Each structure stands twice: as structure tokens, then as C-alpha cells.
């Protein structure tokens, strides 16, 4: 399953790249893309694990970029 989410308060392109790299390494993530210009996260993961993976992505985002929020 592939879904896109709006990011609120991603501060710079370097932050977006750091976040994309970290998310891509999470177990269950097939592909992740963070676009600073559009303030968007595109996440691909298995259908049956998508919610579980998304929860881990949200937690990781809060840890790495406390000001950034994934809007669901």
C-alpha cells in the first residue's frame, strides 16, 4: 500500500533528507520519500502491516524532528 501524508513544520531540506533516510531503514518500510518543497511524506509498506509501520514512522518523526507532525 502506498499513501501520502502532509508534513507540518519540516524546517529544511537537510531535515527532510535525514527523516527520509531514517524512515527508509525501519522494518516494514518498502519505500519512503520526504519532499521538503511540497511538505509531503510518501510511504509504501505491506497492506497488512501498514498501520503498524505508520505508527513507528510517526514515533520516529517525533523523536528526530520534534516540531514536525505527520497529518493523517
Secondary structure as the mmCIF struct_conf table of DSSP 4:
data_model
#
loop_
_struct_conf.conf_type_id
_struct_conf.id
_struct_conf.beg_label_comp_id
_struct_conf.beg_label_asym_id
_struct_conf.beg_label_seq_id
_struct_conf.end_label_comp_id
_struct_conf.end_label_asym_id
_struct_conf.end_label_seq_id
STRN STRN1 UNK A 2 UNK A 8
HELX_RH_AL_P HELX_RH_AL_P1 UNK A 13 UNK A 24
TURN_TY1_P TURN_TY1_P1 UNK A 25 UNK A 25
BEND BEND1 UNK A 26 UNK A 26
TURN_TY1_P TURN_TY1_P2 UNK A 27 UNK A 28
STRN STRN2 UNK A 29 UNK A 35
TURN_TY1_P TURN_TY1_P3 UNK A 36 UNK A 39
STRN STRN3 UNK A 40 UNK A 45
HELX_RH_3T_P HELX_RH_3T_P1 UNK A 47 UNK A 49
HELX_RH_AL_P HELX_RH_AL_P2 UNK A 50 UNK A 64
TURN_TY1_P TURN_TY1_P4 UNK A 66 UNK A 67
STRN STRN4 UNK A 69 UNK A 71
#
